[in-house]
Amino acid sequence: MGFAVKVLSQFVRRHSTLEKIRNIGIIAHIDAGKTTTTERMLYYAGKTDRIGNVDHGDTITDFLPQERSRGITIQSAAISFDWRNRGEINLIDTPGHADFSFEVIRALKVLDGCVTIFDAVAGVEAQTEKVWKMSKQIPKICFINKMDREGAGFSRTVKEIIMKLSTRIALVNIPYFSLNPQTREQKFEGVIDIINKKLIKWDINDPDSVNVVELDPIKDKYLFDQLSKARESLIETLSEFDDTLVETFLEEANGDYLKLSSSVINRTLRNLTLDNTITPILCGASFKNVGVQPLLDAVVDYLPSPIETKLPDINKKNFVMKFDHSKGLIINNNNSMCVALAFKVITDPIRGLMVFVRVYSGTLKNGFTVYNTTTKKPFKIGKLVRMNADVPEEINHLNTGEIGVLTGSSIDGNVSTGDTIISHSMKKDGLKSFKKNEELTLKINPISVPEPVFTVTVEPKSLGNKDSMEKSLKRLVIEDPSLRVTVDEETGQTLLSGMGELHLEIAGDKLVNTLGAKVELGKVTVSYKETINENTSVESYSDDKGYNFSISLEPLDGSVKDISKQSNKEMWYSLGSDNNYLIMEKNDKYDPENEWLLQLTYDSIVNSIVSSSIVAFQKGGKISNFPLHSCLVRVHSNWQVPIDVEKPSEILEITRNVIIKSLNKLVTNQYSVLQPIMSLNIDVDPNDMGVVIRDLTSDHDAIILSIDDRDSVEKAEDNLLFNKIAEMQYLPDDVTLNLMKTSTGNESSKHIKAEVPLRKMIAYNKKLRSLTQGRADFQMYFEKMERVTSDHLKEIIDDL
Ligand SMILES: Nc1nc2c(ncn2[C@@H]2O[C@H](COP(=O)(O)OP(=O)(O)OP(=O)(O)O)[C@@H](O)[C@H]2O)c(=O)[nH]1
């Protein structure tokens, strides 16, 4: 699409104070209105001079060609803007489709607060529940969007937020509808600001019109009554958690809910939001430009600055971390240490590789030499930029708490998603001042990558295209680590795995059209795995040089978190993915915590055994060479490494052979094939429910877990406490709710929850659309890997 979006040069922050910075994400179910809301925020902040529209494919944050043509967000986009000199907002608009969940996961890792958006008709949807859980530790505000739609239910959605998301809430504003006396039509036109006691109205035909009026009890008794009840409910809720508020309420406001000052309410609400006790709720209709400015105020008023946020999760338990009012986070009492996390990598056609980082402490500067504690290598950073979606703005440094981008040829190959970067804040080559075994081993704990469940074969169009295919695939995975490239040991075929059919479709499109790879993609299949059914016997190796290893393998059933806590005699290490783990039993001879006798570090010994286990497990099981899943490698406590060995390559070879030998000793029926089981959520018109259920059980081997309708949320939720809280909360009448129409009249849609084997769900999107004439919506999430029964096994093998 040939158009350019103008990004206005506006007041660019240079001397921002830490308290003003807000690193926030916009999260929600697909189509809730995240990008539409972001677009309005940019417009009202003066960052753009026109409002883009997702349906016309001209928004600022959805800039990829695939995003613009499909009208959905695929990758999270970062943009920085100033809000009325009150807040410096770094905003990340995230995708809502479940296939792109990793984009949300990595954004959440670096964000301090979130705005969760709800479609007022659909309420709390499946992916919103998911991202809400993912962002459990992060303070959030809710925005109930699409209040202009027929069937919008503000109060119904608030109730669902309380009960389904188990949170205490505070209504910052409630919807205002104007009544047409002739048609009796209710039109959403504004909000009643509960804290400032005002009515704010917008003219939906003019995005720049805002009309703010004090509410007068004489002139509008009905609205004033709503305001009074909502304010009473708000203050009662806040009083439960804050005794000072109660004192001020009684002494200064004489127990009058309308007299308690807005600054006192805001201060309390801010504190309670920051510690995740309460979630403020606002409403609007972004598409009609209603309610966005109060949302921006709320971002500044209630969400944390980088000095009020949670501490990063690091691997050095002995390092002290504390916030300083002007310097930000200080780690290990070292004022000059800059610590940053790389959370996203993209390739720009002009600038090449770009690495998004969040600076946690200190300052990152142009041209400085930095150290990657993951690769254990130093490198020099080129230019630093701040991104305005796809438009970069060059900057000289990134301060504590900020989000920006590293560019320059020297970063290529030196930094990937999840790496921690250390730099000296003042001295260009100041790395020498950090201790090799102390600061330079600090890591911000890794970003977890979800399990890919679908696979597609990728073949070069001709032999001559093989090298460029491999290069392009490598690039694809660097940008999106939730894609995985493997080679089938038996057939030699290259396999690309991802989170869903759409994920692979988009990846294939990018591979061919953006990266220019000359490849053919095969048909999408399910990623099967194999596991072992019983423990192997202990396999031992020893030699004259002094190596000694006894290794056994065990199937892993149940949650690793529970099992790994059981013993302190062993150390657990993840083998990257597929729920495989390494256990190093404690060897009394060598203790990494005390005197260490070997030339090789403990870390390098473990790293080589991790690598050898991964290679051995990739060779696959005996049934169909599917990679191994849910297996433990146990290195018994008598392990021994010669004192003077400097390189770990022999360890790698020895342990790999021992593991492969153990696996080979098992016979075929001591292996099982595992298949992905998905949890399925379908919202369907009641009229279509019968046909959808019949199809699910007969054609898709589904187990139906529940069928609910929206009105039964209260009954379906067995969370008594939150049911009670929702009942006590003042909620205005949902005046347009009765306008909701389905093909069967006013009956609300049904929600089906089921469990299905993924192999039965290929191309289900198309099928559901044809069964329901497009009136149903579904989301599917990976639930677990499950052993395949023998009759299904034949079906699977025949299908390959
Ligand atoms: N009626 C109405 N439609 C809206 C409103 N906000 C957004 N929409 C429409 O809802 C659809 C989805 O909007 P998006 O902004 O793309 O939603 P999203 O949450 O960013 O979607 P993904 O990023 O793909 O998950 C578009 O057709 C919008 O025009 C609103 O306030 N009222």
The ligand as a Gaussian input file, in Angstrom:
#p B3LYP/6-31G(d) Opt

LIG

0 1
 N      -18.042000       0.098000      16.827000
 C      -16.795000       0.178000      17.209000
 N      -15.840000      -0.520000      16.550000
 C      -14.573000      -0.427000      16.980000
 C      -14.210000       0.354000      18.108000
 N      -12.885000       0.233000      18.286000
 C      -12.431000      -0.598000      17.330000
 N      -13.433000      -0.992000      16.529000
 C      -13.366000      -1.887000      15.358000
 O      -12.997000      -3.180000      15.806000
 C      -12.176000      -3.820000      14.824000
 C      -10.892000      -4.274000      15.466000
 O      -10.161000      -3.140000      15.892000
 P       -8.598000      -3.198000      16.154000
 O       -8.197000      -1.872000      16.694000
 O       -7.861000      -3.725000      14.969000
 O       -8.551000      -4.306000      17.279000
 P       -7.234000      -4.960000      17.899000
 O       -7.587000      -5.299000      19.289000
 O       -6.059000      -4.050000      17.710000
 O       -7.055000      -6.242000      16.994000
 P       -5.747000      -7.226000      16.946000
 O       -4.544000      -6.374000      17.143000
 O       -5.755000      -7.833000      15.601000
 O       -5.925000      -8.188000      18.036000
 C      -11.968000      -2.802000      13.704000
 O      -12.905000      -3.063000      12.695000
 C      -12.273000      -1.478000      14.374000
 O      -12.737000      -0.490000      13.491000
 C      -15.239000       1.097000      18.777000
 O      -15.025000       1.828000      19.732000
 N      -16.501000       0.952000      18.294000

